[in-house]
Amino acid sequence: MLDDVNARLLELLAEDPRRTAAELARRVGMSAPAVRERVTRLEEAGVIRGYRLDVDPAALGLPVTAWVRVRPGPGQLTRIADLAARVPEVAECHRISGEDCFLLRVHVASIEALEAVLDRFLVHGQTTSSFVVATPVPARTPAPGPG
């Protein structure tokens, strides 16, 4: 499924998901209908899961970003995941290995606002926070693996 053409299409779409089929076709040396068919197949196969809008949280008044690790108390595992889904400041929630069970990415307006978010989770376990100071490598689309 990931031949050289499909890998190049993924690379081009990762750079700009709004590229037209005609522009993609020019870049890979194929017809627009052939490119549309390939992109559709990549979508149907689940390789392309969707197209997302990248919004700067600071531009929305949320300049503080923190990664929060959560170690649930006994019997609190599902409550943490449910709470994370309901708290609008939580942009991501990952179940992870290790002593902590969850990793959350949180965007808030201030340190005080982060404290309020953390207080909601502290009822169910322990939290450890790290503030994002800079992002030298922003989120990016993974490149296809070898072979």
Phi, psi and omega in degrees: 000325182259068173285182183299322181293313180296321178298319178293320177299317178298319179298314180295319179290328177294323178292320181204098182294349181268007178299139179282161177299323179297317180293317178300317181300316178299319184290330182254359177073039178229175175280155179299317178299323179294321178293316178302319180295317179296315180296319177299317178297321177295322177293312182296328179280353180084005177292313172265111183271341180167181180235132188238152175269133179256107183250137178281112181303324180298325179292342178263008180088019180238072186282347183260121176243135179223148169262128183239122174266138181236128175250103184294149171285174180304130177074011185255002186306306183291331180293324178296312180298318179297316179296316180302322180293332183269339183275114186295337179286345180277113181273331180214150173218121181240137170276126186235167176270168178103192182295323176272150183255341183225147173233122182245141169255123187238136175243126181221166181281333185201170176298320179298323178292325177295320179303318179296321178294314180300320180302326179293327181274332183297339176296334186250355181168195181261147177237151172225127185244146173227128180275141175280121180265322178204162180232083182293335176231101180290165178308138181215161179284132179294145176278147177302142179288166180293148175079000000 
